[in-house]
Amino acid sequence: MSASRLNALYDDLPIVDAHHHLWDLAGDLAYPWHSNTEHAYMGDNSALRRTYMPPEFRRDSALHNVIATVHIEAECDRSKQVAETAWLSKVAAEFGMPNAIVAHAWIDEPNSEEILLAHKQYPLVRGIRTKPIISKGPGDSVRGQPRSMQDPKWRKGIGLLAKHDLSWDLRVTWWHLEEAADVVREHPDLRVVLNHTGYPLDRSPEALKVWRRGMEALAALPNNVHCKISGLTVLGEPWTLQANKPIIREAISIFGADRCLFASNFPVDGLKGSWDYLYSCFKAAVADMPLADRKKMFAENAVRFYGIRV
């Protein structure tokens, strides 16, 4: 393609990709989910069983002005959670990305505080993603089980993040959002960002009613909870602007333009479309909004939330 054609396609709106992953399958880290059904909600994920590094990310995002990225822990072997942070720090030094790291740590184990302090030795670490267990569906319950959101030990452990000035990347499915709001309410000093738009994986009116109620519960908290707009996947359905624009606009309506962050969830959401396709759809979904709001959602909010230097 000619340089003039590339220039015509290029969009200079600054972007901070607030949620992506990297992995080197030839390296020392292992990713158990590559060989099990943990992410079966996406369907066949065999295409993800390949190395994905900054050169591939930059190739995928080349038609957009990505000024920084945030790496979210990629569910590597949990015995190597600090090793993942160390590896990512080396990657950042070599490639100039990622520009912030959200690491993994359990917060309900005897050495949890030790692990958090080990992560904090790496300057790019800004937060932690630690997942409570979730039920198999809205008709099931895990209430009272260890590491559930009703587990007193787990709920107390979340407080360690605020103690050590670490944000929490909250990842639960739509039927757990109201429970998550109860947890966050107990920790008013904790900075929280909801992952993947609260996972509206079921677009039936009944499911969206529950999703909406949970999103509103989180948005109403005094913690100033943020929301990443990503992960808009529905099993067996294509990723289309027509299907997802209403969800995108409703999330923005609930949280406000000051608290929404667009993110690719790449390469995982690459199962549904290219990086360029997803971001072009994001841009189209909010094209009628003021430029100041679009700049916030595509870059400025992520810079502020994660303390990124750009």
TIVOKOL-310427 format. One record per residue (C-alpha): residue number from 0; residue in one letter; x, y, z. Coordinates in steps of 0.5 Angstrom, whole numbers, always signed. Layout:
BEGIN
site num NUM; residu A; xx X; yy Y; zz Z
...
***
This chain:
BEGIN
site num 0; residu M; xx +0; yy +0; zz +0
site num 1; residu S; xx +3; yy +7; zz -2
site num 2; residu A; xx +5; yy +12; zz +3
site num 3; residu S; xx -1; yy +17; zz +1
site num 4; residu R; xx -6; yy +11; zz +2
site num 5; residu L; xx -3; yy +10; zz +9
site num 6; residu N; xx -4; yy +17; zz +11
site num 7; residu A; xx -11; yy +17; zz +9
site num 8; residu L; xx -13; yy +12; zz +13
site num 9; residu Y; xx -9; yy +14; zz +19
site num 10; residu D; xx -13; yy +17; zz +25
site num 11; residu D; xx -9; yy +22; zz +30
site num 12; residu L; xx -14; yy +21; zz +36
site num 13; residu P; xx -9; yy +19; zz +41
site num 14; residu I; xx -10; yy +13; zz +44
site num 15; residu V; xx -8; yy +9; zz +51
site num 16; residu D; xx -10; yy +2; zz +50
site num 17; residu A; xx -12; yy +1; zz +57
site num 18; residu H; xx -12; yy -7; zz +57
site num 19; residu H; xx -8; yy -12; zz +53
site num 20; residu H; xx -4; yy -18; zz +54
site num 21; residu L; xx +3; yy -20; zz +52
site num 22; residu W; xx +6; yy -27; zz +52
site num 23; residu D; xx +12; yy -31; zz +49
site num 24; residu L; xx +11; yy -38; zz +49
site num 25; residu A; xx +18; yy -40; zz +48
site num 26; residu G; xx +20; yy -36; zz +54
site num 27; residu D; xx +20; yy -39; zz +62
site num 28; residu L; xx +12; yy -37; zz +63
site num 29; residu A; xx +7; yy -42; zz +62
site num 30; residu Y; xx -1; yy -40; zz +61
site num 31; residu P; xx -5; yy -46; zz +63
site num 32; residu W; xx -11; yy -43; zz +60
site num 33; residu H; xx -8; yy -44; zz +53
site num 34; residu S; xx -10; yy -52; zz +54
site num 35; residu N; xx -16; yy -52; zz +58
site num 36; residu T; xx -24; yy -49; zz +57
site num 37; residu E; xx -23; yy -43; zz +62
site num 38; residu H; xx -25; yy -38; zz +56
site num 39; residu A; xx -30; yy -42; zz +53
site num 40; residu Y; xx -35; yy -36; zz +53
site num 41; residu M; xx -31; yy -34; zz +47
site num 42; residu G; xx -31; yy -41; zz +43
site num 43; residu D; xx -25; yy -44; zz +40
site num 44; residu N; xx -19; yy -40; zz +43
site num 45; residu S; xx -14; yy -44; zz +39
site num 46; residu A; xx -12; yy -38; zz +35
site num 47; residu L; xx -9; yy -35; zz +41
site num 48; residu R; xx -4; yy -41; zz +42
site num 49; residu R; xx +2; yy -37; zz +39
site num 50; residu T; xx +7; yy -32; zz +42
site num 51; residu Y; xx +4; yy -24; zz +42
site num 52; residu M; xx +9; yy -19; zz +43
site num 53; residu P; xx +10; yy -11; zz +42
site num 54; residu P; xx +12; yy -12; zz +35
site num 55; residu E; xx +5; yy -16; zz +33
site num 56; residu F; xx +1; yy -11; zz +37
site num 57; residu R; xx +4; yy -5; zz +34
site num 58; residu R; xx +3; yy -8; zz +27
site num 59; residu D; xx -4; yy -9; zz +29
site num 60; residu S; xx -5; yy -2; zz +31
site num 61; residu A; xx -1; yy +1; zz +26
site num 62; residu L; xx -7; yy +5; zz +23
site num 63; residu H; xx -8; yy +9; zz +30
site num 64; residu N; xx -4; yy +13; zz +34
site num 65; residu V; xx -3; yy +9; zz +40
site num 66; residu I; xx +1; yy +13; zz +45
site num 67; residu A; xx +1; yy +8; zz +51
site num 68; residu T; xx -1; yy +1; zz +53
site num 69; residu V; xx -3; yy -2; zz +60
site num 70; residu H; xx -1; yy -9; zz +60
site num 71; residu I; xx -6; yy -14; zz +64
site num 72; residu E; xx -4; yy -20; zz +67
site num 73; residu A; xx -5; yy -26; zz +62
site num 74; residu E; xx -6; yy -31; zz +67
site num 75; residu C; xx +0; yy -34; zz +67
site num 76; residu D; xx +2; yy -40; zz +72
site num 77; residu R; xx +0; yy -37; zz +79
site num 78; residu S; xx +7; yy -39; zz +82
site num 79; residu K; xx +10; yy -34; zz +77
site num 80; residu Q; xx +6; yy -28; zz +78
site num 81; residu V; xx +12; yy -24; zz +80
site num 82; residu A; xx +16; yy -27; zz +75
site num 83; residu E; xx +11; yy -24; zz +70
site num 84; residu T; xx +12; yy -17; zz +72
site num 85; residu A; xx +19; yy -18; zz +72
site num 86; residu W; xx +19; yy -21; zz +65
site num 87; residu L; xx +14; yy -15; zz +63
site num 88; residu S; xx +19; yy -10; zz +66
site num 89; residu K; xx +24; yy -12; zz +61
site num 90; residu V; xx +20; yy -12; zz +55
site num 91; residu A; xx +18; yy -5; zz +57
site num 92; residu A; xx +25; yy -3; zz +57
site num 93; residu E; xx +27; yy -6; zz +50
site num 94; residu F; xx +20; yy -4; zz +46
site num 95; residu G; xx +18; yy +2; zz +50
site num 96; residu M; xx +11; yy -2; zz +52
site num 97; residu P; xx +7; yy -3; zz +56
site num 98; residu N; xx +7; yy +3; zz +60
site num 99; residu A; xx +4; yy +1; zz +66
site num 100; residu I; xx +3; yy -6; zz +69
site num 101; residu V; xx -3; yy -9; zz +72
site num 102; residu A; xx +0; yy -15; zz +76
site num 103; residu H; xx -4; yy -21; zz +79
site num 104; residu A; xx -4; yy -23; zz +86
site num 105; residu W; xx -8; yy -27; zz +91
site num 106; residu I; xx -10; yy -23; zz +97
site num 107; residu D; xx -13; yy -28; zz +101
site num 108; residu E; xx -6; yy -32; zz +103
site num 109; residu P; xx -1; yy -32; zz +108
site num 110; residu N; xx +4; yy -29; zz +104
site num 111; residu S; xx -1; yy -24; zz +100
site num 112; residu E; xx +2; yy -18; zz +102
site num 113; residu E; xx +9; yy -20; zz +101
site num 114; residu I; xx +7; yy -22; zz +94
site num 115; residu L; xx +4; yy -15; zz +93
site num 116; residu L; xx +11; yy -11; zz +96
site num 117; residu A; xx +15; yy -16; zz +91
site num 118; residu H; xx +11; yy -13; zz +85
site num 119; residu K; xx +11; yy -6; zz +87
site num 120; residu Q; xx +19; yy -6; zz +87
site num 121; residu Y; xx +18; yy -6; zz +79
site num 122; residu P; xx +16; yy +2; zz +77
site num 123; residu L; xx +11; yy +0; zz +72
site num 124; residu V; xx +6; yy -3; zz +77
site num 125; residu R; xx +0; yy +1; zz +78
site num 126; residu G; xx -5; yy -4; zz +80
site num 127; residu I; xx -7; yy -11; zz +81
site num 128; residu R; xx -12; yy -16; zz +78
site num 129; residu T; xx -15; yy -21; zz +83
site num 130; residu K; xx -21; yy -25; zz +81
site num 131; residu P; xx -26; yy -28; zz +86
site num 132; residu I; xx -29; yy -34; zz +84
site num 133; residu I; xx -36; yy -34; zz +80
site num 134; residu S; xx -41; yy -38; zz +79
site num 135; residu K; xx -43; yy -42; zz +72
site num 136; residu G; xx -49; yy -38; zz +71
site num 137; residu P; xx -54; yy -33; zz +73
site num 138; residu G; xx -58; yy -39; zz +76
site num 139; residu D; xx -52; yy -42; zz +80
site num 140; residu S; xx -49; yy -39; zz +87
site num 141; residu V; xx -42; yy -39; zz +90
site num 142; residu R; xx -44; yy -35; zz +96
site num 143; residu G; xx -40; yy -37; zz +102
site num 144; residu Q; xx -35; yy -41; zz +98
site num 145; residu P; xx -27; yy -39; zz +99
site num 146; residu R; xx -25; yy -33; zz +95
site num 147; residu S; xx -32; yy -32; zz +93
site num 148; residu M; xx -34; yy -24; zz +94
site num 149; residu Q; xx -38; yy -26; zz +101
site num 150; residu D; xx -32; yy -30; zz +104
site num 151; residu P; xx -30; yy -25; zz +110
site num 152; residu K; xx -22; yy -27; zz +109
site num 153; residu W; xx -23; yy -25; zz +101
site num 154; residu R; xx -26; yy -19; zz +103
site num 155; residu K; xx -22; yy -16; zz +108
site num 156; residu G; xx -16; yy -18; zz +103
site num 157; residu I; xx -18; yy -13; zz +98
site num 158; residu G; xx -16; yy -8; zz +103
site num 159; residu L; xx -9; yy -9; zz +102
site num 160; residu L; xx -9; yy -6; zz +95
site num 161; residu A; xx -11; yy +1; zz +98
site num 162; residu K; xx -6; yy +0; zz +103
site num 163; residu H; xx -1; yy -1; zz +98
site num 164; residu D; xx -4; yy +5; zz +93
site num 165; residu L; xx -5; yy -1; zz +88
site num 166; residu S; xx -12; yy +0; zz +84
site num 167; residu W; xx -16; yy -6; zz +83
site num 168; residu D; xx -18; yy -9; zz +76
site num 169; residu L; xx -25; yy -12; zz +77
site num 170; residu R; xx -27; yy -18; zz +73
site num 171; residu V; xx -33; yy -21; zz +74
site num 172; residu T; xx -39; yy -23; zz +70
site num 173; residu W; xx -46; yy -19; zz +69
site num 174; residu W; xx -50; yy -23; zz +74
site num 175; residu H; xx -44; yy -21; zz +80
site num 176; residu L; xx -44; yy -14; zz +79
site num 177; residu E; xx -49; yy -12; zz +84
site num 178; residu E; xx -45; yy -17; zz +89
site num 179; residu A; xx -38; yy -13; zz +87
site num 180; residu A; xx -41; yy -6; zz +89
site num 181; residu D; xx -42; yy -9; zz +96
site num 182; residu V; xx -35; yy -11; zz +96
site num 183; residu V; xx -33; yy -4; zz +93
site num 184; residu R; xx -37; yy +0; zz +98
site num 185; residu E; xx -33; yy -3; zz +104
site num 186; residu H; xx -27; yy +0; zz +101
site num 187; residu P; xx -28; yy +7; zz +100
site num 188; residu D; xx -21; yy +9; zz +99
site num 189; residu L; xx -20; yy +3; zz +94
site num 190; residu R; xx -19; yy +6; zz +86
site num 191; residu V; xx -23; yy +1; zz +82
site num 192; residu V; xx -24; yy +0; zz +74
site num 193; residu L; xx -29; yy -5; zz +72
site num 194; residu N; xx -26; yy -10; zz +66
site num 195; residu H; xx -30; yy -11; zz +60
site num 196; residu T; xx -36; yy -7; zz +61
site num 197; residu G; xx -38; yy -12; zz +66
site num 198; residu Y; xx -39; yy -18; zz +61
site num 199; residu P; xx -46; yy -17; zz +58
site num 200; residu L; xx -45; yy -24; zz +55
site num 201; residu D; xx -52; yy -25; zz +54
site num 202; residu R; xx -56; yy -19; zz +50
site num 203; residu S; xx -63; yy -22; zz +52
site num 204; residu P; xx -68; yy -16; zz +56
site num 205; residu E; xx -68; yy -20; zz +62
site num 206; residu A; xx -60; yy -21; zz +62
site num 207; residu L; xx -59; yy -13; zz +60
site num 208; residu K; xx -64; yy -11; zz +66
site num 209; residu V; xx -59; yy -15; zz +71
site num 210; residu W; xx -53; yy -12; zz +68
site num 211; residu R; xx -56; yy -5; zz +68
site num 212; residu R; xx -57; yy -5; zz +75
site num 213; residu G; xx -50; yy -8; zz +77
site num 214; residu M; xx -47; yy -2; zz +73
site num 215; residu E; xx -51; yy +3; zz +76
site num 216; residu A; xx -50; yy +0; zz +83
site num 217; residu L; xx -42; yy +1; zz +81
site num 218; residu A; xx -42; yy +7; zz +78
site num 219; residu A; xx -46; yy +10; zz +84
site num 220; residu L; xx -41; yy +9; zz +89
site num 221; residu P; xx -36; yy +14; zz +92
site num 222; residu N; xx -30; yy +10; zz +90
site num 223; residu N; xx -31; yy +14; zz +83
site num 224; residu V; xx -31; yy +7; zz +80
site num 225; residu H; xx -28; yy +7; zz +72
site num 226; residu C; xx -31; yy +2; zz +67
site num 227; residu K; xx -26; yy -1; zz +61
site num 228; residu I; xx -31; yy -1; zz +55
site num 229; residu S; xx -28; yy -8; zz +52
site num 230; residu G; xx -30; yy -15; zz +52
site num 231; residu L; xx -36; yy -14; zz +48
site num 232; residu T; xx -37; yy -21; zz +45
site num 233; residu V; xx -43; yy -26; zz +45
site num 234; residu L; xx -42; yy -33; zz +44
site num 235; residu G; xx -43; yy -35; zz +36
site num 236; residu E; xx -45; yy -28; zz +34
site num 237; residu P; xx -40; yy -23; zz +30
site num 238; residu W; xx -38; yy -17; zz +33
site num 239; residu T; xx -41; yy -11; zz +30
site num 240; residu L; xx -43; yy -4; zz +31
site num 241; residu Q; xx -50; yy -5; zz +30
site num 242; residu A; xx -50; yy -10; zz +36
site num 243; residu N; xx -45; yy -6; zz +41
site num 244; residu K; xx -46; yy +1; zz +40
site num 245; residu P; xx -52; yy +1; zz +44
site num 246; residu I; xx -48; yy -2; zz +50
site num 247; residu I; xx -42; yy +2; zz +49
site num 248; residu R; xx -47; yy +8; zz +49
site num 249; residu E; xx -51; yy +6; zz +55
site num 250; residu A; xx -44; yy +4; zz +59
site num 251; residu I; xx -42; yy +11; zz +58
site num 252; residu S; xx -49; yy +14; zz +60
site num 253; residu I; xx -48; yy +10; zz +66
site num 254; residu F; xx -41; yy +12; zz +68
site num 255; residu G; xx -40; yy +18; zz +64
site num 256; residu A; xx -34; yy +20; zz +60
site num 257; residu D; xx -30; yy +22; zz +65
site num 258; residu R; xx -30; yy +15; zz +68
site num 259; residu C; xx -30; yy +10; zz +61
site num 260; residu L; xx -23; yy +8; zz +58
site num 261; residu F; xx -23; yy +4; zz +51
site num 262; residu A; xx -19; yy -2; zz +51
site num 263; residu S; xx -18; yy -8; zz +46
site num 264; residu N; xx -17; yy -14; zz +50
site num 265; residu F; xx -12; yy -16; zz +45
site num 266; residu P; xx -10; yy -21; zz +43
site num 267; residu V; xx -16; yy -24; zz +46
site num 268; residu D; xx -22; yy -20; zz +43
site num 269; residu G; xx -18; yy -21; zz +36
site num 270; residu L; xx -22; yy -28; zz +36
site num 271; residu K; xx -28; yy -23; zz +34
site num 272; residu G; xx -24; yy -18; zz +29
site num 273; residu S; xx -18; yy -14; zz +28
site num 274; residu W; xx -15; yy -9; zz +33
site num 275; residu D; xx -17; yy -4; zz +27
site num 276; residu Y; xx -24; yy -6; zz +26
site num 277; residu L; xx -25; yy -6; zz +34
site num 278; residu Y; xx -22; yy +1; zz +35
site num 279; residu S; xx -26; yy +4; zz +28
site num 280; residu C; xx -32; yy +1; zz +31
site num 281; residu F; xx -31; yy +4; zz +38
site num 282; residu K; xx -29; yy +11; zz +34
site num 283; residu A; xx -36; yy +10; zz +30
site num 284; residu A; xx -40; yy +9; zz +36
site num 285; residu V; xx -38; yy +16; zz +39
site num 286; residu A; xx -37; yy +20; zz +33
site num 287; residu D; xx -42; yy +25; zz +35
site num 288; residu M; xx -40; yy +26; zz +42
site num 289; residu P; xx -35; yy +32; zz +44
site num 290; residu L; xx -28; yy +32; zz +42
site num 291; residu A; xx -26; yy +33; zz +49
site num 292; residu D; xx -30; yy +27; zz +51
site num 293; residu R; xx -27; yy +23; zz +46
site num 294; residu K; xx -20; yy +25; zz +48
site num 295; residu K; xx -22; yy +23; zz +55
site num 296; residu M; xx -24; yy +16; zz +54
site num 297; residu F; xx -19; yy +14; zz +49
site num 298; residu A; xx -13; yy +16; zz +53
site num 299; residu E; xx -14; yy +22; zz +58
site num 300; residu N; xx -18; yy +18; zz +63
site num 301; residu A; xx -13; yy +12; zz +62
site num 302; residu V; xx -7; yy +16; zz +63
site num 303; residu R; xx -10; yy +19; zz +70
site num 304; residu F; xx -12; yy +13; zz +73
site num 305; residu Y; xx -6; yy +9; zz +72
site num 306; residu G; xx -1; yy +15; zz +73
site num 307; residu I; xx +2; yy +14; zz +66
site num 308; residu R; xx +8; yy +18; zz +63
site num 309; residu V; xx +7; yy +20; zz +56
***
